[in-house]
Amino acid sequence: MTQKLRTSHHDVVVVGGGAAGTAAAVAAQRSGLDTVLIEAGTFFGGELISGLPIDGCLNAKGQWIVGGLARELFDDVERLGGFAKALSDHRQMWGVCLDPEMMKIAVIQAVAKAGVTPRLYTTVEDVAVQGKRVTGVTAVAKGRRYLITGEMFIDCTGDGHVATTAGAPYEFGGKAGELQPVSLTYRVSDVDYAAYLDWVVANPEDFLLAENPALGHRTKAEAAARAAADGYPFVALNAEGTVLGEAIANGEVSPCTALYLWPTSPARREVGLNTTRVAGVNGMSPKQLSTSLGTLTSQITALMEFCRTKVPGFGHAQLAGISPRVGVRETRRVMGDYVLTEEDVVSGRKSERGIGKGGHHVDIHGAGTAQVRRAVEDGQSYDIPYDTLIPKGLKNVLVAGRCFSSTREANGSARVMGPCMAMGEAAGIAAALQIEGDLDDVRQVDVTTLRSRISAYGGIVDGTD
């Protein structure tokens, strides 16, 4: 029997409730617009609540390059009694390491406090288009179908589902359609931070250290000593080193580039780990993502045994939690009025039309132990132009997050959460400017005004290396 569509109308419709979408919705609602945030999952926040460190909020020099809602959330995590601290990995990056359980609360409270209309458990299945404008999306939620219409639409789906369904051009993965592997992060408690760091100091050549261009010619031993002085285990065990390399060669653990780990809660003696990977998985295929879970969880159990028996500080470690979803690094990139390039990224290029910044190194994972890493010159940041958020051929749609307009190489830097939140916040404010000005096209938004309003909300658009 045909089911009648339930309808609702909003000023701004944000599809995808991850890091970018949460920021976009909160920014739009704070700007005085009736905003709905649609998310297929059971929680808002996406990778913000996975346990991963929030990368890309600082450049390699340690300068903050992302502000706004991101900084508010970090403060909220601390206010709630959780851990949130910007740390250097003494390699190529700084990450904001935090307690994901408190971040779950902080994200939900931010959405509620702003007054955003939440729509969890809701999957967008189609897009209604008239000419170059999207007029609505149809969605399914627990057996009911909805038509959600709006004036402005912000695509934060990661896959560019709204923009590409509406006709925007896109690129997919690499030149031959290859995709970075998917991963499943997890957390481990009862870890002796000091014992692990003592091991790092004693064996610096086994770790990924001293790759940061902003640190000059510091040796691995010097970098290890500084990491130990920090007191937090944010140093990765290199797969090309003796301990992890032999475990991979012997089949004890599956091939990976490193044992990446970071503190998530000193109070619980807890760390997060990113060590799993399955190549050849299309992140847009529910079947492939579902199937990958069996392999990923098997990798976690093997790595737990490896850590307990081979890694100092992990002798009594217990599995504390697993990310609520498989981590997807890349699928579609929507082609926009400007395409961010690798040269833009690594040269630290600035732009008068910049609406946010990135500083993470170009990071492209491959199968097994393969990985490409290319640092931003001199530890700088680069600007993300507003035009990368504007899909070609559409007038009332913006994209934000990893599906924004970029080459694969540039995306390998900007896809991390810090820049994604900056893009989302900028998109939410730009939507407000379009509606306030009764503009026909997102391209008519005055970027100078947009940058000024981003700054007024605490965002960072200039003033950094």
Secondary structure by P-SEA (a helix, b strand, c coil): cbbbbbbbbccbbbccccaaaaaaaaaaaaaccbbbbbbccccccccccccccccccccccccccccaaaaaaaaaaaaabbbbbbbbcccccccccccaaaaaaaaaaaaaaacccccccccccccccccccccccccccccbbbbbbccbbbbccccaaaaaaaccccccccccccccccccccccccccaaaaaaaaaacccccccccccccccccaaaaaaaaaaaccccccccccccaaaaaaaaccccccccbbbbbccccccbbbbccccccccccccaaaaaaaaaaaaaaaaaaaaaaaccccccccccccccccbbbbcccbbbbccccccaaaaaabbbbccccccccccccccccccbbbbbcccccbbbbbccccccccccccbbbccccccccaaaaacccccaaaaaaaaaaaaaaaaaaaacccccccccaaaaaaaaaaacccccccc
